[in-house]
Amino acid sequence: MQATLHSLFANLWQDYITITPSAHKIHDLLGMHGDIVNDHIALRTFNLEKVNLDKIAAHFTALGYEEKGQYNFEQKKLRAKHFEHPEAGNPKVFISELLVEEFSETLQNIVHSMVEKIDPAAVSSNSFVYSGTHWEISSKEYDILLAESEYAAWMSAWGFRANHFTVSSNHLDSLSQLTSINGKLKEAGFKLNTSGGEIKGGEEVFLAQSSTMADEVKVRFSDIEKVIPSCFYEFAQRYPMPNGKLYQGFVAASADKIFESTNAKKLDAL
Ligand code: NI
């Protein structure tokens, strides 16, 4: 891996584990069964000119990544693309953006006021993708966003950073089946996302995915401190296509359920 890419992913990982304490434990637990290879990371943003999907993607395309797939999530009002690096061994990058104009004026106003606070010069630096929030938000505003879009609320609290890393089960010698990984995680007391079943997709769509529920972390809002969902860990098993090559894309129906891993309302229900 090129040095710049290596340090970019290392910085994304360092930032991610600071707000996802379970990730480190899971990394160690699964690491006893083989090398931990990262299948992909996921990044979130808003479709506003200053910070849209293409602006985030530019940091990766400048380092050799190429756009490979597009996805729509109508109900969640999201659009996404995934990027691959021609050199094997580099994780895929999945970037989604919230279609802000499809929401209420109230939500739009809050999101616009957040994005206005970002220094435009900061966006062009690689470190922007793990720069977190650039604004202050109250817990009331967070709740207003949450009522309309879990994704908008997550962004308001956490900003720009990896939403999840993903362990490739194909690279875990003695734990290559997703069902075995899930078993190990549950045995160790981790909560899995059961939206749409523990395993989303499967051999028939060439990709099976599962994930933990996001950690719950205390956040300092402008008014109070509150415990909310942060990030989660994902697990992916890829299957060979008729041409014998492992499928490298994503499955929108599965990703739709994976998004539920940071849903505060779902966490309350558990
Ligand atoms: Ni993912």
py3Dmol code that shows the C-alpha trace and the ligand (Angstrom):
import py3Dmol

protein = """\
ATOM      1  CA  MET A   1       0.000   0.000   0.000  1.00  0.00           C
ATOM      2  CA  GLN A   2       1.339   3.490  -0.799  1.00  0.00           C
ATOM      3  CA  ALA A   3       2.540   5.463   2.213  1.00  0.00           C
ATOM      4  CA  THR A   4      -0.135   8.171   1.868  1.00  0.00           C
ATOM      5  CA  LEU A   5      -2.942   5.627   1.660  1.00  0.00           C
ATOM      6  CA  HIS A   6      -1.479   3.664   4.538  1.00  0.00           C
ATOM      7  CA  SER A   7      -1.388   6.725   6.790  1.00  0.00           C
ATOM      8  CA  LEU A   8      -4.865   7.843   5.682  1.00  0.00           C
ATOM      9  CA  PHE A   9      -6.380   4.493   6.713  1.00  0.00           C
ATOM     10  CA  ALA A  10      -4.265   4.394   9.879  1.00  0.00           C
ATOM     11  CA  ASN A  11      -5.601   7.829  10.862  1.00  0.00           C
ATOM     12  CA  LEU A  12      -9.183   6.810  10.027  1.00  0.00           C
ATOM     13  CA  TRP A  13      -8.749   3.709  12.204  1.00  0.00           C
ATOM     14  CA  GLN A  14      -7.245   5.656  15.144  1.00  0.00           C
ATOM     15  CA  ASP A  15     -10.120   8.117  15.041  1.00  0.00           C
ATOM     16  CA  TYR A  16     -12.694   5.336  14.699  1.00  0.00           C
ATOM     17  CA  ILE A  17     -11.489   3.348  17.717  1.00  0.00           C
ATOM     18  CA  THR A  18     -11.487   6.417  19.966  1.00  0.00           C
ATOM     19  CA  ILE A  19     -15.309   6.512  19.716  1.00  0.00           C
ATOM     20  CA  THR A  20     -15.819   2.764  19.147  1.00  0.00           C
ATOM     21  CA  PRO A  21     -14.231   1.013  22.151  1.00  0.00           C
ATOM     22  CA  SER A  22     -15.659  -2.375  21.117  1.00  0.00           C
ATOM     23  CA  ALA A  23     -13.827  -2.305  17.763  1.00  0.00           C
ATOM     24  CA  HIS A  24     -10.432  -2.826  19.342  1.00  0.00           C
ATOM     25  CA  LYS A  25     -11.709  -5.760  21.406  1.00  0.00           C
ATOM     26  CA  ILE A  26     -13.326  -7.349  18.344  1.00  0.00           C
ATOM     27  CA  HIS A  27     -10.171  -6.791  16.300  1.00  0.00           C
ATOM     28  CA  ASP A  28      -8.170  -8.672  18.955  1.00  0.00           C
ATOM     29  CA  LEU A  29     -10.781 -11.415  19.341  1.00  0.00           C
ATOM     30  CA  LEU A  30     -11.018 -12.192  15.610  1.00  0.00           C
ATOM     31  CA  GLY A  31      -7.297 -11.596  15.094  1.00  0.00           C
ATOM     32  CA  MET A  32      -6.663 -14.873  16.949  1.00  0.00           C
ATOM     33  CA  HIS A  33      -8.170 -16.643  13.922  1.00  0.00           C
ATOM     34  CA  GLY A  34      -6.081 -15.108  11.144  1.00  0.00           C
ATOM     35  CA  ASP A  35      -5.066 -11.800   9.621  1.00  0.00           C
ATOM     36  CA  ILE A  36      -7.591  -9.015   9.936  1.00  0.00           C
ATOM     37  CA  VAL A  37      -8.070  -7.643   6.433  1.00  0.00           C
ATOM     38  CA  ASN A  38     -10.345  -4.633   6.063  1.00  0.00           C
ATOM     39  CA  ASP A  39     -12.945  -5.236   3.325  1.00  0.00           C
ATOM     40  CA  HIS A  40     -14.172  -1.638   3.276  1.00  0.00           C
ATOM     41  CA  ILE A  41     -14.774   1.504   5.242  1.00  0.00           C
ATOM     42  CA  ALA A  42     -17.936   3.594   5.019  1.00  0.00           C
ATOM     43  CA  LEU A  43     -18.069   7.374   5.087  1.00  0.00           C
ATOM     44  CA  ARG A  44     -21.112   9.615   5.369  1.00  0.00           C
ATOM     45  CA  THR A  45     -21.785  13.165   4.190  1.00  0.00           C
ATOM     46  CA  PHE A  46     -24.432  15.621   2.946  1.00  0.00           C
ATOM     47  CA  ASN A  47     -25.116  16.313  -0.742  1.00  0.00           C
ATOM     48  CA  LEU A  48     -24.354  20.031  -0.252  1.00  0.00           C
ATOM     49  CA  GLU A  49     -21.840  21.412  -2.767  1.00  0.00           C
ATOM     50  CA  LYS A  50     -19.155  22.149  -0.156  1.00  0.00           C
ATOM     51  CA  VAL A  51     -18.874  18.593   1.231  1.00  0.00           C
ATOM     52  CA  ASN A  52     -20.793  16.314  -1.155  1.00  0.00           C
ATOM     53  CA  LEU A  53     -19.934  12.712  -2.035  1.00  0.00           C
ATOM     54  CA  ASP A  54     -17.658  13.784  -4.886  1.00  0.00           C
ATOM     55  CA  LYS A  55     -15.680  16.088  -2.564  1.00  0.00           C
ATOM     56  CA  ILE A  56     -15.099  13.223  -0.105  1.00  0.00           C
ATOM     57  CA  ALA A  57     -14.347  10.797  -2.942  1.00  0.00           C
ATOM     58  CA  ALA A  58     -11.742  13.162  -4.412  1.00  0.00           C
ATOM     59  CA  HIS A  59      -9.387  12.328  -1.515  1.00  0.00           C
ATOM     60  CA  PHE A  60      -9.453   8.684  -2.574  1.00  0.00           C
ATOM     61  CA  THR A  61      -9.539   9.074  -6.375  1.00  0.00           C
ATOM     62  CA  ALA A  62      -6.442  11.296  -6.072  1.00  0.00           C
ATOM     63  CA  LEU A  63      -4.728   8.230  -4.568  1.00  0.00           C
ATOM     64  CA  GLY A  64      -5.767   5.892  -7.365  1.00  0.00           C
ATOM     65  CA  TYR A  65      -9.260   4.800  -6.323  1.00  0.00           C
ATOM     66  CA  GLU A  66     -11.865   4.313  -9.071  1.00  0.00           C
ATOM     67  CA  GLU A  67     -15.648   4.572  -8.918  1.00  0.00           C
ATOM     68  CA  LYS A  68     -17.199   1.115  -9.333  1.00  0.00           C
ATOM     69  CA  GLY A  69     -20.829   1.136  -8.214  1.00  0.00           C
ATOM     70  CA  GLN A  70     -23.793   3.412  -7.454  1.00  0.00           C
ATOM     71  CA  TYR A  71     -26.614   2.755  -5.010  1.00  0.00           C
ATOM     72  CA  ASN A  72     -29.874   4.473  -4.067  1.00  0.00           C
ATOM     73  CA  PHE A  73     -31.688   4.256  -0.757  1.00  0.00           C
ATOM     74  CA  GLU A  74     -35.046   5.847  -1.474  1.00  0.00           C
ATOM     75  CA  GLN A  75     -36.598   5.476   1.950  1.00  0.00           C
ATOM     76  CA  LYS A  76     -33.568   6.836   3.778  1.00  0.00           C
ATOM     77  CA  LYS A  77     -33.091   9.507   1.065  1.00  0.00           C
ATOM     78  CA  LEU A  78     -29.475   8.583   0.469  1.00  0.00           C
ATOM     79  CA  ARG A  79     -27.271   8.013  -2.517  1.00  0.00           C
ATOM     80  CA  ALA A  80     -23.991   6.091  -2.391  1.00  0.00           C
ATOM     81  CA  LYS A  81     -21.028   5.067  -4.513  1.00  0.00           C
ATOM     82  CA  HIS A  82     -18.271   2.593  -3.905  1.00  0.00           C
ATOM     83  CA  PHE A  83     -14.649   2.911  -4.934  1.00  0.00           C
ATOM     84  CA  GLU A  84     -11.933   0.323  -5.468  1.00  0.00           C
ATOM     85  CA  HIS A  85      -8.180   0.609  -5.751  1.00  0.00           C
ATOM     86  CA  PRO A  86      -6.535  -1.267  -8.658  1.00  0.00           C
ATOM     87  CA  GLU A  87      -3.912  -2.674  -6.272  1.00  0.00           C
ATOM     88  CA  ALA A  88      -5.248  -5.654  -4.319  1.00  0.00           C
ATOM     89  CA  GLY A  89      -5.116  -5.324  -0.560  1.00  0.00           C
ATOM     90  CA  ASN A  90      -6.513  -1.792  -0.372  1.00  0.00           C
ATOM     91  CA  PRO A  91      -9.925  -1.644   1.296  1.00  0.00           C
ATOM     92  CA  LYS A  92     -12.923  -0.596  -0.748  1.00  0.00           C
ATOM     93  CA  VAL A  93     -14.444   2.774   0.161  1.00  0.00           C
ATOM     94  CA  PHE A  94     -18.233   3.162   0.402  1.00  0.00           C
ATOM     95  CA  ILE A  95     -19.398   6.788   0.516  1.00  0.00           C
ATOM     96  CA  SER A  96     -23.011   7.871   1.000  1.00  0.00           C
ATOM     97  CA  GLU A  97     -24.611  11.315   0.995  1.00  0.00           C
ATOM     98  CA  LEU A  98     -27.912  12.503   2.459  1.00  0.00           C
ATOM     99  CA  LEU A  99     -30.246  14.155  -0.064  1.00  0.00           C
ATOM    100  CA  VAL A 100     -30.808  17.191   2.138  1.00  0.00           C
ATOM    101  CA  GLU A 101     -33.364  18.976  -0.081  1.00  0.00           C
ATOM    102  CA  GLU A 102     -35.788  16.047   0.307  1.00  0.00           C
ATOM    103  CA  PHE A 103     -36.281  16.793   4.020  1.00  0.00           C
ATOM    104  CA  SER A 104     -38.242  19.426   5.967  1.00  0.00           C
ATOM    105  CA  GLU A 105     -37.158  23.040   5.995  1.00  0.00           C
ATOM    106  CA  THR A 106     -36.268  22.653   9.683  1.00  0.00           C
ATOM    107  CA  LEU A 107     -33.849  19.807   8.977  1.00  0.00           C
ATOM    108  CA  GLN A 108     -32.406  21.643   5.981  1.00  0.00           C
ATOM    109  CA  ASN A 109     -31.796  24.775   8.073  1.00  0.00           C
ATOM    110  CA  ILE A 110     -29.954  22.865  10.806  1.00  0.00           C
ATOM    111  CA  VAL A 111     -27.799  20.988   8.279  1.00  0.00           C
ATOM    112  CA  HIS A 112     -27.001  24.151   6.306  1.00  0.00           C
ATOM    113  CA  SER A 113     -25.961  25.988   9.474  1.00  0.00           C
ATOM    114  CA  MET A 114     -23.633  23.090  10.397  1.00  0.00           C
ATOM    115  CA  VAL A 115     -21.996  22.940   6.968  1.00  0.00           C
ATOM    116  CA  GLU A 116     -21.597  26.747   6.857  1.00  0.00           C
ATOM    117  CA  LYS A 117     -19.226  26.490   9.826  1.00  0.00           C
ATOM    118  CA  ILE A 118     -16.734  24.362   7.870  1.00  0.00           C
ATOM    119  CA  ASP A 119     -13.648  26.194   6.656  1.00  0.00           C
ATOM    120  CA  PRO A 120     -13.620  25.529   2.872  1.00  0.00           C
ATOM    121  CA  ALA A 121      -9.829  25.136   2.987  1.00  0.00           C
ATOM    122  CA  ALA A 122     -10.192  22.233   5.444  1.00  0.00           C
ATOM    123  CA  VAL A 123     -12.244  20.203   2.956  1.00  0.00           C
ATOM    124  CA  SER A 124      -9.355  19.868   0.508  1.00  0.00           C
ATOM    125  CA  SER A 125      -7.004  18.312   3.058  1.00  0.00           C
ATOM    126  CA  ASN A 126      -6.940  14.490   3.361  1.00  0.00           C
ATOM    127  CA  SER A 127      -7.420  14.866   7.101  1.00  0.00           C
ATOM    128  CA  PHE A 128     -10.931  16.215   6.443  1.00  0.00           C
ATOM    129  CA  VAL A 129     -12.250  12.645   6.096  1.00  0.00           C
ATOM    130  CA  TYR A 130     -11.500  12.039   9.786  1.00  0.00           C
ATOM    131  CA  SER A 131     -12.000  15.598  11.052  1.00  0.00           C
ATOM    132  CA  GLY A 132     -15.232  14.964  12.973  1.00  0.00           C
ATOM    133  CA  THR A 133     -17.607  17.877  13.544  1.00  0.00           C
ATOM    134  CA  HIS A 134     -16.879  21.514  12.682  1.00  0.00           C
ATOM    135  CA  TRP A 135     -19.907  22.885  14.547  1.00  0.00           C
ATOM    136  CA  GLU A 136     -21.731  22.918  17.856  1.00  0.00           C
ATOM    137  CA  ILE A 137     -25.173  21.442  18.096  1.00  0.00           C
ATOM    138  CA  SER A 138     -27.662  21.221  20.953  1.00  0.00           C
ATOM    139  CA  SER A 139     -29.239  17.978  22.107  1.00  0.00           C
ATOM    140  CA  LYS A 140     -32.598  19.456  21.063  1.00  0.00           C
ATOM    141  CA  GLU A 141     -31.375  19.961  17.493  1.00  0.00           C
ATOM    142  CA  TYR A 142     -29.987  16.406  17.540  1.00  0.00           C
ATOM    143  CA  ASP A 143     -33.432  15.120  18.555  1.00  0.00           C
ATOM    144  CA  ILE A 144     -35.145  17.172  15.840  1.00  0.00           C
ATOM    145  CA  LEU A 145     -32.824  15.643  13.235  1.00  0.00           C
ATOM    146  CA  LEU A 146     -33.257  12.169  14.722  1.00  0.00           C
ATOM    147  CA  ALA A 147     -37.033  12.365  14.335  1.00  0.00           C
ATOM    148  CA  GLU A 148     -36.600  12.745  10.558  1.00  0.00           C
ATOM    149  CA  SER A 149     -33.316  11.060   9.734  1.00  0.00           C
ATOM    150  CA  GLU A 150     -31.134   8.869  11.925  1.00  0.00           C
ATOM    151  CA  TYR A 151     -28.345   9.552   9.401  1.00  0.00           C
ATOM    152  CA  ALA A 152     -28.621  13.353   9.763  1.00  0.00           C
ATOM    153  CA  ALA A 153     -28.571  13.036  13.552  1.00  0.00           C
ATOM    154  CA  TRP A 154     -25.492  10.778  13.438  1.00  0.00           C
ATOM    155  CA  MET A 155     -23.691  13.264  11.192  1.00  0.00           C
ATOM    156  CA  SER A 156     -24.579  16.172  13.485  1.00  0.00           C
ATOM    157  CA  ALA A 157     -22.987  14.447  16.480  1.00  0.00           C
ATOM    158  CA  TRP A 158     -20.004  12.719  14.819  1.00  0.00           C
ATOM    159  CA  GLY A 159     -19.299  14.537  11.571  1.00  0.00           C
ATOM    160  CA  PHE A 160     -16.703  13.309   9.101  1.00  0.00           C
ATOM    161  CA  ARG A 161     -15.043  10.015  10.058  1.00  0.00           C
ATOM    162  CA  ALA A 162     -15.313   6.290   9.309  1.00  0.00           C
ATOM    163  CA  ASN A 163     -18.780   5.090  10.232  1.00  0.00           C
ATOM    164  CA  HIS A 164     -17.485   1.520  10.226  1.00  0.00           C
ATOM    165  CA  PHE A 165     -14.591  -0.717   9.321  1.00  0.00           C
ATOM    166  CA  THR A 166     -15.293  -4.203   7.996  1.00  0.00           C
ATOM    167  CA  VAL A 167     -13.542  -7.492   8.716  1.00  0.00           C
ATOM    168  CA  SER A 168     -13.189  -9.691   5.630  1.00  0.00           C
ATOM    169  CA  SER A 169     -14.176 -13.194   6.721  1.00  0.00           C
ATOM    170  CA  ASN A 170     -12.598 -14.621   3.553  1.00  0.00           C
ATOM    171  CA  HIS A 171      -9.188 -13.787   5.018  1.00  0.00           C
ATOM    172  CA  LEU A 172      -9.804 -15.389   8.432  1.00  0.00           C
ATOM    173  CA  ASP A 173      -8.372 -18.907   8.097  1.00  0.00           C
ATOM    174  CA  SER A 174     -10.276 -20.654  10.849  1.00  0.00           C
ATOM    175  CA  LEU A 175     -13.295 -18.353  10.913  1.00  0.00           C
ATOM    176  CA  SER A 176     -14.148 -17.901   7.249  1.00  0.00           C
ATOM    177  CA  GLN A 177     -17.906 -18.357   7.687  1.00  0.00           C
ATOM    178  CA  LEU A 178     -19.934 -15.362   8.775  1.00  0.00           C
ATOM    179  CA  THR A 179     -22.082 -17.602  10.969  1.00  0.00           C
ATOM    180  CA  SER A 180     -18.943 -18.620  12.920  1.00  0.00           C
ATOM    181  CA  ILE A 181     -17.890 -14.985  13.363  1.00  0.00           C
ATOM    182  CA  ASN A 182     -21.366 -14.066  14.596  1.00  0.00           C
ATOM    183  CA  GLY A 183     -21.265 -16.988  17.023  1.00  0.00           C
ATOM    184  CA  LYS A 184     -17.905 -15.895  18.432  1.00  0.00           C
ATOM    185  CA  LEU A 185     -19.112 -12.307  18.842  1.00  0.00           C
ATOM    186  CA  LYS A 186     -22.334 -13.274  20.626  1.00  0.00           C
ATOM    187  CA  GLU A 187     -20.436 -15.673  22.868  1.00  0.00           C
ATOM    188  CA  ALA A 188     -18.206 -12.736  23.837  1.00  0.00           C
ATOM    189  CA  GLY A 189     -21.266 -10.603  24.600  1.00  0.00           C
ATOM    190  CA  PHE A 190     -21.377  -8.262  21.576  1.00  0.00           C
ATOM    191  CA  LYS A 191     -24.790  -7.127  20.308  1.00  0.00           C
ATOM    192  CA  LEU A 192     -25.457  -7.822  16.639  1.00  0.00           C
ATOM    193  CA  ASN A 193     -27.714  -5.811  14.348  1.00  0.00           C
ATOM    194  CA  THR A 194     -30.738  -8.060  13.740  1.00  0.00           C
ATOM    195  CA  SER A 195     -32.579  -5.713  11.361  1.00  0.00           C
ATOM    196  CA  GLY A 196     -33.390  -7.891   8.345  1.00  0.00           C
ATOM    197  CA  GLY A 197     -31.868 -10.893  10.190  1.00  0.00           C
ATOM    198  CA  GLU A 198     -28.380 -11.299  11.616  1.00  0.00           C
ATOM    199  CA  ILE A 199     -26.970 -12.008   8.161  1.00  0.00           C
ATOM    200  CA  LYS A 200     -27.913  -9.691   5.310  1.00  0.00           C
ATOM    201  CA  GLY A 201     -27.640 -11.112   1.795  1.00  0.00           C
ATOM    202  CA  GLY A 202     -25.848 -14.403   1.188  1.00  0.00           C
ATOM    203  CA  GLU A 203     -24.355 -16.604  -1.491  1.00  0.00           C
ATOM    204  CA  GLU A 204     -27.203 -15.839  -3.932  1.00  0.00           C
ATOM    205  CA  VAL A 205     -26.151 -12.161  -4.094  1.00  0.00           C
ATOM    206  CA  PHE A 206     -22.431 -13.059  -3.673  1.00  0.00           C
ATOM    207  CA  LEU A 207     -22.124 -11.011  -0.463  1.00  0.00           C
ATOM    208  CA  ALA A 208     -23.170 -11.773   3.112  1.00  0.00           C
ATOM    209  CA  GLN A 209     -22.840  -9.077   5.770  1.00  0.00           C
ATOM    210  CA  SER A 210     -23.421  -8.724   9.472  1.00  0.00           C
ATOM    211  CA  SER A 211     -22.564  -6.001  11.968  1.00  0.00           C
ATOM    212  CA  THR A 212     -22.528  -5.142  15.630  1.00  0.00           C
ATOM    213  CA  MET A 213     -24.901  -2.514  16.962  1.00  0.00           C
ATOM    214  CA  ALA A 214     -23.057   0.784  17.378  1.00  0.00           C
ATOM    215  CA  ASP A 215     -21.305   1.466  20.669  1.00  0.00           C
ATOM    216  CA  GLU A 216     -23.052   3.925  22.966  1.00  0.00           C
ATOM    217  CA  VAL A 217     -20.857   6.870  23.860  1.00  0.00           C
ATOM    218  CA  LYS A 218     -21.307  10.053  25.889  1.00  0.00           C
ATOM    219  CA  VAL A 219     -21.323  13.170  23.716  1.00  0.00           C
ATOM    220  CA  ARG A 220     -21.067  16.772  24.891  1.00  0.00           C
ATOM    221  CA  PHE A 221     -23.753  18.776  23.099  1.00  0.00           C
ATOM    222  CA  SER A 222     -23.923  22.574  23.486  1.00  0.00           C
ATOM    223  CA  ASP A 223     -26.506  22.187  26.291  1.00  0.00           C
ATOM    224  CA  ILE A 224     -26.049  18.786  27.945  1.00  0.00           C
ATOM    225  CA  GLU A 225     -24.110  15.521  27.764  1.00  0.00           C
ATOM    226  CA  LYS A 226     -25.986  12.565  26.370  1.00  0.00           C
ATOM    227  CA  VAL A 227     -25.247   8.928  25.518  1.00  0.00           C
ATOM    228  CA  ILE A 228     -25.856   8.166  21.834  1.00  0.00           C
ATOM    229  CA  PRO A 229     -24.805   5.537  19.247  1.00  0.00           C
ATOM    230  CA  SER A 230     -21.352   6.063  17.709  1.00  0.00           C
ATOM    231  CA  CYS A 231     -19.854   3.574  15.260  1.00  0.00           C
ATOM    232  CA  PHE A 232     -20.056  -0.171  14.661  1.00  0.00           C
ATOM    233  CA  TYR A 233     -17.972  -2.994  13.187  1.00  0.00           C
ATOM    234  CA  GLU A 234     -19.069  -4.879  10.087  1.00  0.00           C
ATOM    235  CA  PHE A 235     -18.220  -8.377   8.817  1.00  0.00           C
ATOM    236  CA  ALA A 236     -18.336  -9.386   5.165  1.00  0.00           C
ATOM    237  CA  GLN A 237     -18.109 -12.720   3.402  1.00  0.00           C
ATOM    238  CA  ARG A 238     -17.710 -12.521  -0.368  1.00  0.00           C
ATOM    239  CA  TYR A 239     -18.611 -15.361  -2.738  1.00  0.00           C
ATOM    240  CA  PRO A 240     -17.272 -16.218  -6.194  1.00  0.00           C
ATOM    241  CA  MET A 241     -19.304 -15.104  -9.214  1.00  0.00           C
ATOM    242  CA  PRO A 242     -19.853 -17.422 -12.205  1.00  0.00           C
ATOM    243  CA  ASN A 243     -16.512 -16.155 -13.606  1.00  0.00           C
ATOM    244  CA  GLY A 244     -14.764 -17.484 -10.495  1.00  0.00           C
ATOM    245  CA  LYS A 245     -13.833 -14.038  -9.118  1.00  0.00           C
ATOM    246  CA  LEU A 246     -15.049 -12.868  -5.733  1.00  0.00           C
ATOM    247  CA  TYR A 247     -17.832 -10.288  -6.024  1.00  0.00           C
ATOM    248  CA  GLN A 248     -16.477  -6.863  -5.017  1.00  0.00           C
ATOM    249  CA  GLY A 249     -19.641  -4.755  -5.100  1.00  0.00           C
ATOM    250  CA  PHE A 250     -22.308  -4.017  -2.515  1.00  0.00           C
ATOM    251  CA  VAL A 251     -25.969  -5.012  -2.183  1.00  0.00           C
ATOM    252  CA  ALA A 252     -28.291  -2.063  -1.627  1.00  0.00           C
ATOM    253  CA  ALA A 253     -30.952  -4.092   0.195  1.00  0.00           C
ATOM    254  CA  SER A 254     -28.325  -5.334   2.689  1.00  0.00           C
ATOM    255  CA  ALA A 255     -26.650  -1.943   3.124  1.00  0.00           C
ATOM    256  CA  ASP A 256     -30.083  -0.487   3.868  1.00  0.00           C
ATOM    257  CA  LYS A 257     -30.317  -2.769   6.913  1.00  0.00           C
ATOM    258  CA  ILE A 258     -26.675  -2.163   7.912  1.00  0.00           C
ATOM    259  CA  PHE A 259     -27.492   1.565   8.204  1.00  0.00           C
ATOM    260  CA  GLU A 260     -29.796   0.578  11.109  1.00  0.00           C
ATOM    261  CA  SER A 261     -26.704  -0.252  13.191  1.00  0.00           C
ATOM    262  CA  THR A 262     -26.483   3.368  14.361  1.00  0.00           C
ATOM    263  CA  ASN A 263     -30.215   3.837  14.904  1.00  0.00           C
ATOM    264  CA  ALA A 264     -30.747   5.293  18.379  1.00  0.00           C
ATOM    265  CA  LYS A 265     -34.417   4.281  18.318  1.00  0.00           C
ATOM    266  CA  LYS A 266     -33.429   0.664  17.596  1.00  0.00           C
ATOM    267  CA  LEU A 267     -30.921   0.753  20.465  1.00  0.00           C
ATOM    268  CA  ASP A 268     -33.591   1.956  22.863  1.00  0.00           C
ATOM    269  CA  ALA A 269     -35.759  -0.978  21.831  1.00  0.00           C
ATOM    270  CA  LEU A 270     -33.062  -3.564  22.596  1.00  0.00           C
TER     271      LEU A 270
END
"""
ligand_1 = """\
1
NI
Ni -20.365 -1.538 5.157
"""
view = py3Dmol.view(width=600, height=400)
view.addModel(protein, "pdb")
view.setStyle({"model": 0}, {"cartoon": {"style": "trace"}})
view.addModel(ligand_1, "xyz")
view.setStyle({"model": 1}, {"stick": {}})
view.zoomTo()
view.show()
